[in-house]
Amino acid sequence: MTRLLAFDTSTEVMSIALVHEGGTLQVEAAGGAQASSRLIPEILALLARAGCRLAALDAIAFGAGPGAFTGLRTACSVAQGLALGAGKPVLPIDSLRIVAQDAAGTAGFDGWVAMDARMDEVYAARYRRDESGWQVLDAPALWTLPALNARWAAEPPRRVAGSALAAFGARLATGDAVCHPQTSSRAGALAVLAREAWQAGAALDAARALPVYLRDKVALTTAEREAAR
């Protein structure tokens, strides 16, 4: 039986899943600034709840991004530290695909994930999931609202999922797309993707664990904030 620990702190929700012989245990809690102090205690509590030792895991999966800068560094460093200590490989998981997997459920998915990247920008990617598995049609990228709206005007999306829907509302030109503004279970979706990544042989040496950063600038200057007002 495969045993996998998976976690993601790329958003304001901290998601943790443990896949083991008894099934899948999940934890979802406040993330953001709290993730750096809460992630390891929550992981240890989940392992204890399952009666599973870190050394018994096959691999450790983590949400590699894109997403919040501090959250990505937290997930990557914790995954790398635990994996190196236990002598286990890591499984980097596309954080936007977690949202697509949640929206897909058992029915498949053909559309975009659009996540609020702050500073009036969006992390977005286009995916398709069918009986053959996941396909990346447009790789994760950082978009301005005008650029993403222009792309969608040229090729209207069928479905759109992600936090940008609530963050930008009518400013995001989704047209007639079926929209999924909230996730049902990020932890559950993460567990599915971790299992698939393990089965696909995507495990890496822990030393190669890296977050996916799509921007170097992580905050507006005081002058830029004043200008925006």
N, C-alpha and C positions, 0 to 999 in steps of 0.2 A: 504494500500500500504506500502510495506517495504521500510524503509529509512536507507541506510547504507553509512557510510563514510569509505573509504579504501585507504591506502597508503603504499608505499614500497620505502625504501631508501637503499636497500641492494647492489645496483650496482651504477655505475656512472650516472644512470638516475633516477631522482626522479619522481615517478608515483603516481598520486592521482585520485581517482574516487569517484563520489557521485551518488548513486542510489536513485532516488526519484520518485514521482508520474509523473514528467514530462519527465522521461527517465533517461539516464546516462550521466553525465558531466565528462569530463576527462581533466587532465592536465599532461603533461610530460615536464620536464625541467632538466637542469643540476643538478646533485646530488653531490655525493662525499662530499668534504669538505663544499660545499655550502648548503647542505641539512639541517644542524643543524640551520642555520639562516633563510632559506627560507621556510621551511616546514609549520610552523604555519601560516605565512602571506598568503601563497598560499591556505591553507585550509580555512581560514576565508574568503578570496576573493571568493573561489568557493561556499561556503555556502551562501554568500551574493548574488552571481550571480543567485543562484537557489531560493532565498527567503526562505531559510531553516534555522531554528535555531538549534543549537547543541542539545538543549533539546528535539527536535522533532525526533532525530535519534533513531533507534532501537538498533543499535550496531556500534562499531568502529572496523574495521578490519585493521590489519597491517602485513606487510611482516616480519615474525619472523626469517627468515634465512633458510639455511646458507647464508653467504655473508660477505661483508665488516664489520669489527668489529665496527667502529664508526657509520656506517649507521644503523646497527642493533640496537645499543643502542639508536640512535636518534628516530627511528620508534617506538621502544618499550616504551620509556619514554614519547613520545608525546601521543601515544595511551593510555597509562595508566593515564597520567595526565588529558587528555580530558575526558576520560571515568569516572574517579573518580569524576571529577568536575560536570559532567552532570548526574551521577548516572546510567551509561549505562554499559553493558557488552562488552567484547572484543572478537574478532575472530582472533586467530593467523593463518596466512596463510603461508604454505610452499613456500618459495621464489623460489625454483627450479621448483615447480609445476606451478608457474606463466609462466615460459618459456615454459613448456610443453603445457599448455593451449593455449598459443599464437600460438604455432606450430600446435596444433591440429585443431584449427578453428572449423569447423562443420564436419570434416572428421574423427575425432578420432586420437589416437596416440598410438604407441607401440614402445618405444625406450628409449634412454637415454637423459638426460640433463647434459651437462658438462660445468661448468662455471669456468673461470679463477680465481684461488684462490691466485695468485701471488706466489712468492717463488718456482716456477716450480712445482706447485701442482694444483689440480683440485677438485672442489666440484662437485660430480656427483651422480646421482640417476636414477633409471630406473622405468618408469611408463607405464601403459596401460590405455587408455580411450576407452570404448565402450558404448553400450546402457545402461549398468548397472552403469556407472559412472567411477570414477577413482580408479585404483588399484596401490599400491606401490609394485613393484616387487623387487627392491633393494633400501633400505632406503638411504637417503642422507648421504654421507660419504666423507671424505677427502682422495684423492688418489694421489700417485705419478704418473708421466707419465708412467714409466715402469710397475707399478702394474695395471694401468687401461688398458694399451695396451695389457698386458698378459691376462687380463680378456676378452677383446674384441677378442683376437686371439682365445681363447677357445670357445667363443660364440659370433660370429659377430653381431654387432647391426644392426637393420633394419633402424632406424632413429636416428640422433643425432642433438640436438639443443643446442645452448648456445655460450657464448663468448669465450670459450676455443678453438673453431674451428678457429677463427681468431687469437687468441693469440699464439697458438702453431703450427698452420698450419700442415705441413706434419709430424711433430713430434707426432701428434695424429693419431693413426692407425685406421681410421674409415672404411677402406675397401670400400665396395660397398654401404654403408649406404646412405640414403637420408639425406642431411645435411641442417640445418637451422641456419646459423651463426648469423643472426640478428633477433630481434623481430620486429613484426609489430606494436603492441600496448600492452605494458606491463599494462597500466592502464585499457584497455578494458578486458584483461585476468584476471586482479585482481578483477574487478567488477564481472565477472562471478563466480570466486571462492568464493568471499565473499557472494554472493547470495546463492550459493550451501551450504556453511558452515552454514549460518543462517538457511536454510531450514532443514539441517541435525541435528540441535540442538547442534552445536559445540560451542556455546557462553560460555565464562568463566567470572567469576568475575574479574574485572579489577585488583585486587590485585594479581591475578595469571598470569598476563602477563609476559612472559619471552622470551628473544631471544634464538635462537638455535646457540650455538657456537660449532664448530667442531675442533677448535684448540685453544691452549692457547697462542702459539707464534704468534705474529702479524707482526713481522718485522725481517729482517736479521740483524745480528751484522755487524759492520764495517769490521771485519776480514772475515766474510762470504761473504760479498759483494765483497771484494778484491779478495778472492779466486775464486769467480764465474767469475771474469773478466779474 
